[in-house]
């Protein structure tokens, strides 16, 4: 469905936008997330340089959000694995083991789309892929 950002208040923080778009429950892929960020930025009444700065801010906040989220997801998946060993069932809707690999894919795409973070993505790639495979 088309997203209509025109009804969004102008004082909504960038982090709120990132949290909404990048939430694992929403199930968007990295390209869809970047497209929504572009659409959001274009819907704001900003000068070109302000739009560029806002888009960069959203992308970098998405990287931060994903890295923090990965920490929570890994802790969650370990808890699920431990509970399964004890024949207990635990779970949070939409937080499935695949959410870890999706978060890894998303953070790497976001980092590689930012020339200042691309090298960091290369350095983290192997470790993040190991994390994704573990989950």
Residue, then its C-alpha position, 0 to 999 in steps of 0.5 A: x500500500x502507498x504510504x501517505x506521509x502528508x499526515x505526519x506531524x512535522x515534529x516527528x523525530x527521525x528516530x521515530x520514523x526509523x523505528x516505524x520503518x525498520x521494525x521487524x514486525x513491519x517486514x520490509x526489506x532494505x530496498x523498501x526501507x530506503x525507498x520509504x525514507x526517500x519518499x518521506x524526505x521528499x514529502x517534507x517541505x525542505x530545501x535540497x540540502x536539507x533533504x539530503x541531510x535528512x536522508x543521510x540522518x535516517x540511513x545512519x539512524x537505521x544502521x544504529x537501530x539495526x545494530x542495537x536491535x541485533x543485540x536484542x534479537x540475539x539475546x531473545x533467540x538465545x532465550x528461545x533456544x534455552x527455553x526449548x531445551x527445557x521444553x518451555x515455549x516462549x516467543x514474541x510475535x514477529x520475532x522469529x529466528x529469521x529476524x536476525x538474518x533479516x536485520x543483518x541483511x538490512x544493516x549491511x545494505x544500509x551501510x553499503x549505501x552510505x559511502x562513509x560506512x561502506x568500509x565498516x560494512x566490509x569489516x563487519x560482514x563476516x562477523x554479522x554473517x556468522x551471527x545470522x547463521x547462528x540464529 
